Each structure stands twice: as structure tokens, then as C-alpha cells.
Amino acid sequence: MANKGALSVDTEHLFPIIKKWLYSEKDIFIREVASNACDAITKHKRLVSLGEAQDDGTDYRITFKVDKDERTITVCDNGIGMDSTEVEKYINNIALSGAVEFISKYESESSGGIIGHFGLGFYSMFIVAEKVEMFTKSFKGGDGVHWVCDTNGNFESEPCQKDGHGTEIIMHVADDELSYLDNEKLKAILERYCAFMPYDIAVIEDGNEKVINDTNPLWQRNPADITDEEYNEFYKKVFNDYQDPLFKVHIVADYPLNFKGVLFVPRRKNGYDSAESEMRLFYNSVFVADNIKEACPAHLVNFKGVLDCPELPLNVSRSYLQNDAYIRKVASHISKKVADKLNSMFNLERDSLEKNWADMKPYFEYACMRDEKFGDKVRDVVLFEDADGKMVTVKEYLNGKDEGEIYYTTDKNSQSYYLELYKQQGKSVLVFDSIVDSNFAQYYESKNEKIKFRRIDSGFESAETDSKEKLTAIFKSVTAENTEISFTALGEDSAAALISLSEEARRFADMMKLYSMGDNGVNMPSGEAIAINTDNVIVKKLADMDEDDQNAKDIAKHIYLSAILLSRTLTAEEAKEFVRLNNKLL
């Protein structure tokens, strides 16, 4: 015969689980107590608005008080309170009076909607308390209830006299948790978990009350009513930074996600700043966690922000996410809003955008390359600074055309001679000051094959000369093996020769360096080429000399080393040879 029955909860076994395993951090019991008090006040406020409860004119308030002599922490609220029947139903029966009521209430909701309804938060006090007392009185009047419970789940309750509706909870702190009887520690925990709860939370110390929270958090306000200074101060307070952020976006999402938040891009302090994003998650203004990286899209690095998700799918202890699909939708919406904000700033606040763009650019370039949808929305507003300090997009550089060559420099100092040549020709040159710029250029080319990026030392227009064969022979005898010899016309006052490296060869060399393959003992061809300036007076005289003349070879070698010097640092052997030729020729 089948054995049937109903599962029961044994408090003797349940309380140790709550005490040791339910919550990832002990401090969370403060959050749970404060959250319950806020819920009680919210219920009373709602009943007042419906005319089912009286407004006694008292401001809603939650207070915490430590008594070191009595070894107690006392929490008071003036919320809805409870009568003896409600204490029996909601306190004496763990998890909202059993599974039947729980399932009947939430069976139509998804599994992600059960957060805050487990009924276990009240018992988190036993993480630090050896005994809990409660004095509570319902807004409906009648006697109050005095309830006492120990860590074994043994309780007593009796009628009592209490002034006003609400609840007072006294936690008698256990011997091994006396560190919680410290006002500074209590305030620090409240500031971490309860800094933005909707009702004043005060700590009573030496008869004085100090409110520790902001009941109107910035993300709950209308963005149109918030000044830049308020955004900056909020960012610096929440993320302990002394500098204003570079970029911010205020998100108010309604159907179907229903969440609010504010995201910031911090100012870089040095080249070693962490690129990881930091998202602080709240549930109806209650702090949940600051390590939920899934909430920020992977392609948006170095973002800091707060998100308030009242439909956040968390586990019973509110410590980690349970529904990946929901949070992926949140991350996707954030990506879209960041892209929209960047485009809006480009169109409406370009001066402000350009002011901070240098520090923001690597992150947005990376985001474009990492996420195709984001890149499609943003890449055409990515700005570059040219050698004269002007900010332009790719399309602006090309005067609105969808094809052409874009010249750039990766080092204005070492490539200064090349840069001056381009300026003399009236050509604009962009400044690529990070490896991300170069990668972004290749990404941009992959999206439009008619656009090509060329570093200013990647080649020169060819020119013809009657002395081509002789000059080629002379330079072949003094340059590195496989060095390509070409001819160009740069003007008589320009250098006799310049080194060039094809864009393809240079990109390959950069890739080798990036993956630490450029110095592995393999003799790889450098790809360097030398372009001889046929307009230069010395080159013209060299063309009149006998190709077997040692002086001709010395002059050609000097020209070659001088060209290298304008392109890169000489090796030890090259420097030694350069000095020898200087002495001889001078």
C-alpha cells in the first residue's frame, strides 16, 4: 500500500542551514532586517492611500541601535505591524505558512518571479543572534504581541502593551559575533546594503540619530531633472573615485524588462587600470551584489554602473542570478542604450564628446570590433584626432565618400619627417596612439573594402629616372639582402631616401610582436624597402659616379643609414657603421 503524507520542516535542522549556508555573507542579515521593515512601511503607506489605514502624521522611519552592555541590536519601524494571528501565520510558520499558499500565489509566474517571497529573510537574524525578541502591534489596533525565539526554533508569544503600530526587534548577539556590537561596523554595513532604501534609516548613537541613506536614488529620478554635477557626485560616492566620469547613460526600461540604471565610463588614471566592468545590482533599491558581470555586455569594458531590477531573478539568498535569459536581455538593452547615447552625443553634444574622447575611444573601438550589432550602430561616429589636433570620423576624413585612402601615423615624433612631407602635400594624417586604433582600422576595412588605411611610411608614388639601373646596382651592394629598391620624387630639399614598409608587411610584423613571435630566433624578412628621391642633389651626383667607385658605395650606404634613422632606431652595428661613414665622408 502506498505511503502518502506532507513534507514538514524541522527547525532543529533548518536553523543551522540558515545560520551557516543560506547567505554568502553574514552582514546580509542587516539588509534582510531593513528590507522587512521597508516592506512593512510600504504596506502601511499603500493602505493609507486606499483609505484602509489612518495616517497619524508621523514620518516613516527605521532605526538601528546598538547596546554593548546588553549585547543587543534593536531595529524599529512604524510600518503595518502584526497581530497575534499574523505572527502565528507569518513568523511561526517558516516560508509563508507552507508550500500550498506559496504555489497558489505564484504558480502563474515564471521561476524568475519568486525573489523576496521565500519568507526566510526574517530568520537571517539568527546568523548572529542567539535569541530574538519582537514587539509588534498591528495598525488595526488591539494588543501588541511579544514574541521570543532561540536558535533551536523554540518560541513563546504573549500579548503586550505597545505604543503605535509597527515592529521592534531585539537581537541578542551570540558570544562569537560580538564584533557586530560596533556602531561603525553597523553603519558601514547599512551604507553598503541599504544606502538607497526608500525610507529614512537612522543609527542611534549617544542619543543622536544619523540618517545613512538616500531615499531618492538618482536612477529613480527623471533624467531631465538631474544635473551633470549630481551625476558626477553620485558616481564618485558610489564608486569611491575622486574624478568625474567621462561618459554616462541613464536607462529607464519599461516593458518587457522593467529596470532602471545609470552607467558610467571612468576616467583612466594610468595604463594599468582594470578594464573589467563593475555592475552594482539593486532590487527595489535594496543592494544585492556588485559582482554580477553578466549584467554588463561583454563588449562594454571599463563601465561602472548601478542597475535596479525589480524583476531580478535571484536565488533565495539574493546572492546570485538564476535566470541567464533575463539578464542577457538586460545586457542587450544596455548595449543598445549606450550606442544610442553615443550617437546622440555625436549629433548634439560633440564638443563635450571630443573633450573626453581620447580616454573613451579604446573602449568603444573594442566594443565595435567585439559586437557586430554595436559596431553597426557606432563605428561611423568613432572619432580620430589628426596631426593638427582636429577630430574627424572616417567619413569626414574622406569628405563624405565611401572610398579612398586614409593616412595615419603611430608616432608623431619618430615619423615626424614623413609627417612633414604629407603636410607639404596638403594631406591630412590621423594619429593612431594605441594598438586598438590599428585593429579598428582593419575592422573598418573589413566592413568596406573600398577604404584602405595606410601608415605614412608604407610607400611613395613611383618616379622614373634614366639612372635607375645604375642606382639600383649601387644601393643593392650596400643594403640588406632582399631590400626592395624603388624611386620617387619628393623634391630637391627632401631627404635623399626614405625607408618604407608595406602596410601588409607591417601589420604582419605587428601581429608577430603581439603574439611574441617576432623574436624567436627565426630570420624573418623585415619587408623594409628604400625609396630613392630622384629630385635630391646628392642622388643626382651619385648617378654620375661609377657604380664600382668605393666613394659611391660609401655615399649610398650613408644615404641608406640616414633613411633608416628617419624611420627607426639604428641597431648597434648600424650605428657603428654610420659613425664610421660620417668621419670618412666629412
C-alpha positions in Angstrom: 0.0 0.0 0.0 1.4 3.4 -1.0 2.5 5.7 1.9 1.3 9.3 1.5 1.8 12.4 3.5 3.1 16.0 3.6 6.6 17.2 4.0 7.4 19.1 7.1 10.1 21.4 8.2 12.2 20.5 11.2 13.5 23.8 12.7 16.2 21.9 14.6 17.8 21.2 11.2 16.7 24.2 9.3 18.2 26.9 11.6 21.8 25.6 11.3 21.3 25.8 7.5 20.1 29.4 7.7 22.9 30.3 10.1 25.7 28.8 8.0 24.7 28.2 4.4 21.8 30.3 3.3 23.7 33.6 2.9 27.1 34.1 1.3 27.9 36.9 3.8 26.9 37.3 7.4 26.4 41.0 7.0 23.4 40.3 4.8 21.2 39.8 7.9 21.2 43.6 8.3 19.9 44.0 4.8 17.2 41.5 5.4 16.0 43.1 8.6 16.0 46.6 7.0 14.2 45.2 3.9 11.4 43.7 6.0 11.0 47.0 7.8 10.7 48.8 4.5 8.2 46.3 3.3 6.1 46.8 6.4 6.2 50.6 5.9 5.3 50.3 2.2 2.3 48.2 3.0 1.1 50.7 5.5 1.6 53.6 3.1 -0.4 51.7 0.5 -3.3 51.0 2.9 -3.3 54.7 3.8 -3.6 55.6 0.1 -6.5 53.2 -0.2 -8.3 54.7 2.9 -7.9 51.4 4.8 -5.5 52.8 7.3 -5.1 56.0 9.2 -2.3 58.5 8.5 -1.1 59.5 12.0 1.1 62.3 10.6 4.4 60.6 11.7 7.2 60.3 9.2 8.0 56.8 8.2 11.3 55.8 9.7 13.6 52.8 10.6 16.1 53.0 13.4 19.0 50.8 14.5 20.5 50.9 17.9 23.4 49.0 19.5 23.6 48.4 23.2 27.0 47.0 24.1 26.2 46.4 27.7 23.1 44.4 26.9 24.8 42.9 23.8 21.8 43.7 21.6 21.0 45.3 18.3 17.5 46.8 18.2 15.6 47.7 15.0 12.3 49.6 15.0 9.9 50.6 12.2 6.5 52.3 12.1 5.1 50.0 9.4 2.0 47.9 9.2 2.8 45.8 12.3 1.2 42.4 13.1 -1.5 41.0 15.4 -1.3 37.6 17.1 -2.9 35.8 14.2 -0.4 37.3 11.7 2.5 36.4 13.9 1.3 32.9 14.0 0.8 32.8 10.2 3.9 34.6 9.0 6.5 34.2 11.8 5.8 30.9 13.4 5.4 29.1 10.1 8.6 29.4 8.0 8.4 30.3 4.3 5.0 32.0 4.3 2.9 29.2 6.0 3.9 26.4 3.8 4.1 25.4 0.2 0.4 25.4 -0.6 -0.1 29.1 -0.2 3.2 29.8 -1.8 2.5 27.8 -5.0 -1.1 29.0 -5.3 0.1 32.6 -5.2 2.9 32.3 -7.7 2.0 29.4 -9.9 1.2 31.7 -12.8 4.6 33.4 -12.7 7.9 32.3 -14.1 10.5 30.8 -11.9 12.3 34.2 -12.0 9.5 35.9 -10.2 9.8 34.3 -6.7 12.5 36.5 -5.3 11.6 38.0 -2.0 8.7 35.6 -1.3 10.6 32.7 0.4 9.9 34.1 3.9 13.4 33.3 5.2 14.8 36.8 5.5 13.4 37.3 8.9 15.3 34.3 10.2 18.6 35.6 8.9 18.9 37.4 12.3 19.9 34.0 13.8 23.2 34.2 11.8 24.5 36.4 14.7 21.8 36.2 17.3 21.3 33.6 20.0 17.9 34.9 20.8 15.5 37.3 19.0 12.7 39.3 20.7 9.9 41.0 18.8 7.4 43.6 19.9 4.8 44.3 17.3 1.4 45.9 17.0 -1.0 46.0 14.0 -2.2 49.2 12.5 -5.7 47.8 13.2 -5.2 48.3 16.9 -5.7 45.9 19.7 -2.9 44.4 21.9 0.6 44.1 20.8 2.5 40.8 20.6 5.7 40.0 22.4 7.5 37.1 20.6 10.7 35.4 21.7 12.6 32.7 19.8 16.0 30.9 20.3 18.4 29.3 17.8 16.7 26.0 18.2 13.4 27.4 16.9 11.7 27.3 20.3 9.4 30.3 20.6 7.0 31.9 23.1 4.5 34.7 22.4 2.1 36.7 24.6 0.0 39.9 24.5 1.8 43.1 25.4 1.3 46.8 25.5 3.0 48.8 22.7 2.6 52.4 21.7 1.8 52.9 18.0 1.8 50.4 15.1 4.9 48.9 13.8 7.6 46.4 14.9 10.6 46.5 17.3 13.1 43.6 17.0 15.8 43.0 19.6 18.7 40.7 18.5 20.6 39.3 21.4 24.1 38.8 19.9 25.9 35.5 20.3 29.2 35.3 22.1 31.2 34.6 18.8 29.5 37.5 17.0 30.2 40.4 19.3 32.0 42.4 16.6 28.6 43.4 15.4 28.1 45.5 18.5 30.1 48.2 16.9 28.4 51.3 15.6 31.0 52.0 12.9 30.7 48.5 11.6 26.9 48.7 11.7 26.9 52.0 9.8 29.3 50.6 7.2 27.0 47.6 6.6 24.0 49.8 6.3 25.8 52.1 3.9 26.8 49.2 1.7 23.4 47.4 1.6 20.8 50.0 2.5 22.2 53.2 1.1 19.2 53.8 -1.2 16.3 52.2 0.5 13.1 54.3 0.2 12.6 55.3 3.8 14.9 57.0 6.3 17.2 54.6 8.1 19.0 56.1 11.1 21.6 54.8 13.5 21.0 56.0 17.1 24.3 56.7 18.9 24.6 58.6 22.2 21.1 59.8 21.8 21.7 61.2 18.4 20.3 59.9 15.1 22.3 59.8 11.9 20.4 59.0 8.7 22.7 56.9 6.4 20.6 56.5 3.3 19.4 58.5 0.3 15.7 57.8 -0.1 15.5 59.2 -3.6 18.3 57.4 -5.5 19.4 59.1 -8.7 18.4 56.2 -11.0 14.8 56.5 -9.8 14.6 60.2 -10.8 13.7 61.8 -14.1 16.9 62.2 -16.1 15.8 65.6 -17.3 15.8 66.8 -13.7 19.4 65.7 -12.9 22.4 67.9 -13.4 25.8 66.8 -14.6 27.1 67.7 -11.1 24.6 65.4 -9.5 25.6 62.6 -11.8 29.3 63.2 -11.1 28.8 63.3 -7.3 26.7 60.2 -7.4 29.4 58.3 -9.4 32.2 59.4 -7.1 30.3 58.5 -3.9 29.1 55.1 -5.1 32.4 54.0 -6.8 34.9 55.8 -4.5 36.5 57.8 -7.3 37.8 61.3 -7.0 37.5 62.1 -10.7 34.4 62.9 -12.7 33.3 60.1 -15.1 33.9 60.6 -18.9 30.6 59.3 -20.1 27.2 58.5 -18.6 23.9 57.0 -19.8 20.7 56.9 -17.8 18.5 53.9 -18.6 14.8 53.7 -17.9 13.4 50.5 -19.4 9.7 49.6 -19.3 8.1 46.7 -21.0 9.1 43.9 -21.2 12.3 44.2 -19.0 11.3 46.9 -16.4 14.6 48.1 -14.9 16.4 51.3 -14.3 20.1 52.2 -14.1 22.9 54.6 -14.7 26.2 53.6 -16.4 29.5 55.5 -16.4 32.8 55.3 -18.1 35.5 56.3 -15.6 38.5 58.5 -16.4 41.7 56.5 -16.9 44.3 57.1 -14.2 47.1 55.2 -15.8 47.8 52.5 -18.3 47.3 49.7 -15.8 43.7 50.4 -14.9 41.5 47.3 -14.8 39.3 47.1 -17.9 36.7 45.0 -16.1 33.2 46.4 -15.8 31.6 46.7 -12.4 27.8 46.5 -12.0 26.1 47.1 -8.7 22.7 45.4 -8.7 19.7 46.5 -6.7 16.3 45.0 -6.1 13.8 47.8 -5.5 16.6 50.0 -4.1 18.0 47.1 -2.0 21.6 46.3 -2.7 22.1 42.8 -4.0 25.6 42.4 -5.3 28.5 44.2 -7.0 30.0 41.2 -8.8 27.3 40.5 -11.4 29.4 40.8 -14.6 26.7 39.2 -16.7 24.6 42.3 -16.3 27.1 44.3 -18.5 27.6 43.3 -22.1 31.0 41.6 -22.6 32.0 44.1 -25.3 31.5 47.1 -23.0 34.7 47.1 -20.9 35.6 49.5 -18.1 32.0 50.5 -17.5 30.7 51.1 -13.9 27.1 51.3 -13.1 24.0 50.6 -10.9 21.0 48.6 -12.1 17.8 48.3 -10.2 15.8 45.3 -11.5 12.6 44.7 -9.5 12.1 41.5 -11.6 15.7 40.3 -11.0 15.8 36.5 -10.9 17.9 35.7 -7.9 18.3 32.7 -5.7 16.7 32.6 -2.2 19.6 34.4 -0.5 19.6 37.1 -3.2 23.3 36.5 -3.9 23.4 35.3 -7.5 21.4 35.1 -10.6 19.1 32.2 -11.5 17.8 33.2 -15.0 20.5 33.8 -17.6 18.0 34.6 -20.3 16.6 37.5 -18.4 20.0 39.0 -17.7 21.1 38.6 -21.3 18.1 40.7 -22.3 19.1 43.3 -19.8 22.7 43.3 -21.2 21.4 43.6 -24.7 19.2 46.6 -23.8 22.1 48.3 -22.1 24.2 47.8 -25.3 21.5 49.5 -27.4 21.1 52.4 -25.0 24.9 53.0 -24.8 25.0 53.1 -28.6 22.1 55.4 -28.8 23.7 57.7 -26.2 27.0 57.8 -28.1 25.2 58.7 -31.3 23.2 61.4 -29.5 26.3 63.0 -28.1 27.9 63.0 -31.5 25.0 64.8 -33.0 24.0 67.1 -30.2 27.0 67.4 -27.8 30.0 67.0 -30.0 32.2 69.5 -28.1 31.6 67.6 -24.9 32.3 64.3 -26.6 35.5 65.5 -28.2 36.7 66.8 -24.9 36.8 63.3 -23.3 37.1 61.2 -26.4 40.8 60.3 -26.1 40.2 58.3 -22.9 36.9 56.7 -24.2 38.0 55.8 -27.7 39.8 52.5 -27.0 36.7 51.1 -25.2 34.3 52.0 -27.9 36.6 50.8 -30.7 36.9 47.5 -28.9 33.2 47.3 -28.4 32.6 47.8 -32.2 35.0 45.0 -33.0 33.7 42.7 -30.4 29.9 43.0 -31.1 28.6 43.3 -34.6 25.3 45.0 -33.7 27.0 47.6 -31.6 29.6 48.2 -34.3 26.9 48.7 -37.0 25.4 51.4 -34.8 28.5 53.2 -33.6 31.5 52.8 -35.9 30.6 55.8 -38.1 30.7 58.2 -35.1 34.1 56.9 -33.8 36.4 59.9 -33.8 40.1 60.2 -34.7 42.4 63.1 -34.0 44.6 64.2 -36.9 48.1 65.5 -36.6 46.8 69.1 -36.2 44.5 68.2 -33.3 41.2 68.2 -35.2 38.7 65.4 -34.5 37.2 63.7 -37.5 35.3 60.5 -38.4 36.3 58.2 -41.2 33.6 59.6 -43.4 34.5 63.2 -42.6 38.2 62.4 -43.5 37.0 61.1 -46.8 34.7 64.2 -47.3 31.6 62.0 -47.2 32.8 59.5 -49.7 32.6 55.7 -49.1 36.0 55.0 -50.6 39.6 56.2 -50.5 42.9 56.0 -48.6 43.3 57.2 -45.1 46.8 58.1 -43.9 47.9 57.7 -40.3 50.9 57.9 -38.1 51.6 55.7 -35.0 54.3 58.0 -33.6 54.4 61.7 -34.4 57.9 62.0 -33.2 59.7 59.1 -34.8 57.7 59.6 -38.0 57.9 63.4 -37.9 59.9 63.7 -41.2 57.3 61.6 -43.1 54.5 63.6 -41.4 56.0 66.9 -42.6 56.1 65.5 -46.2 52.4 64.8 -46.1 51.6 68.2 -44.7 53.5 69.8 -47.5 51.4 67.8 -49.9 48.2 69.0 -48.1 47.3 65.6 -46.9 45.6 65.1 -43.5 47.2 62.4 -41.3 45.4 60.7 -38.4 47.2 59.8 -35.2 46.9 56.2 -34.0 48.2 56.2 -30.5 47.2 52.6 -29.4 47.2 49.1 -30.8 43.4 49.2 -30.7 43.4 52.0 -33.3 45.3 49.8 -35.7 43.0 46.9 -35.1 40.0 49.1 -35.5 41.3 50.3 -38.9 41.5 46.7 -40.1 38.0 46.1 -38.8 36.7 49.1 -40.7 38.3 47.9 -43.9 36.5 44.6 -43.4 33.3 46.5 -43.4 34.1 48.5 -46.5 36.7 47.1 -48.9 36.9 50.4 -50.8 38.5 52.1 -47.8 42.2 51.5 -47.1 44.3 52.7 -44.2 47.9 53.4 -44.9 50.6 54.4 -42.5 52.6 57.4 -43.8 55.8 55.3 -44.2 54.0 52.5 -46.1 55.1 53.6 -49.6 55.5 56.5 -52.0 54.4 57.4 -55.5 56.9 56.0 -58.1 59.0 58.1 -60.4 61.1 57.3 -63.4 64.8 58.1 -63.9 67.4 57.4 -66.6 69.8 56.2 -63.9 67.5 53.6 -62.5 69.7 50.6 -63.3 73.0 52.2 -62.0 71.4 53.5 -58.8 69.8 50.2 -58.2 73.0 48.4 -58.6 74.8 50.8 -56.2 72.2 50.5 -53.5 71.8 46.8 -53.8 75.5 46.5 -52.9 75.1 48.3 -49.6 71.6 47.5 -48.4 70.3 44.5 -46.5 69.6 41.4 -48.6 66.2 41.4 -50.3 65.8 45.1 -49.7 63.4 46.4 -52.4 64.7 49.5 -54.3 62.2 52.0 -55.6 62.3 55.6 -56.9 60.1 58.6 -56.0 60.1 62.3 -56.5 60.0 64.2 -53.1 61.6 67.5 -54.1 65.2 68.6 -54.0 65.1 69.8 -50.4 63.8 66.5 -49.1 65.8 63.5 -47.9 67.9 61.6 -50.4 65.9 58.4 -49.5 63.3 57.2 -47.1 62.5 53.7 -45.7 59.1 52.3 -46.3 57.3 49.2 -45.2 54.2 47.9 -46.9 51.0 48.1 -44.9 50.6 44.3 -45.2 54.2 43.6 -44.0 53.9 46.0 -41.2 50.6 44.5 -40.0 52.1 41.1 -40.1 55.1 42.2 -38.1 52.8 43.9 -35.5 50.9 40.6 -35.2 54.1 38.7 -34.6 55.1 41.1 -31.9 51.6 40.9 -30.3 51.9 37.2 -30.0 55.5 37.3 -29.0 56.7 35.6 -32.2 58.9 38.4 -33.5 62.0 37.4 -31.5 62.1 33.7 -31.7 65.5 33.3 -33.4 64.0 32.9 -36.9 65.5 35.2 -39.5 62.3 36.6 -41.0 62.5 39.2 -43.8 61.8 42.6 -42.4 60.0 43.8 -45.5 61.8 47.2 -45.4 62.2 49.0 -48.7 64.1 52.1 -49.7 62.7 54.8 -51.9 65.3 56.9 -53.6 64.4 60.6 -54.1 65.3 61.3 -57.7 65.0 65.1 -57.1 67.7 65.1 -54.4 71.0 66.8 -55.5 73.2 64.1 -53.8 71.3 61.4 -55.6 71.8 63.1 -58.9 75.5 63.4 -58.3 75.6 59.8 -57.2 74.0 58.8 -60.5 77.0 60.4 -62.3 79.5 58.3 -60.4 80.9 54.9 -61.4 79.0 52.1 -59.6 82.2 50.4 -58.7 83.6 53.5 -57.1 84.0 52.9 -53.3 83.1 56.5 -52.6 79.8 55.9 -54.5 79.1 52.9 -52.3 80.0 54.8 -49.1 77.7 57.7 -50.1 74.9 55.2 -50.9 75.4 53.4 -47.6 75.3 56.7 -45.7 72.0 57.6 -47.6 70.6 54.2 -46.6 71.5 54.5 -42.9 70.2 58.1 -42.8 66.9 56.8 -44.2 66.8 54.2 -41.5 67.5 56.8 -38.9 64.4 58.7 -40.0 62.3 55.5 -39.7 63.5 53.7 -36.6 66.4 53.4 -34.1 69.6 52.1 -35.6 70.9 48.8 -34.4 74.3 48.7 -32.6 76.1 47.6 -35.8 74.3 50.2 -38.0 75.1 53.0 -35.6 78.8 52.0 -35.6 78.9 52.0 -39.4 77.0 55.3 -39.6 79.7 57.0 -37.4 82.5 55.5 -39.5 81.0 56.8 -42.7 80.4 60.2 -41.2 84.0 60.5 -40.2 85.2 59.3 -43.6 82.9 61.4 -45.8 83.2 64.6 -43.8 
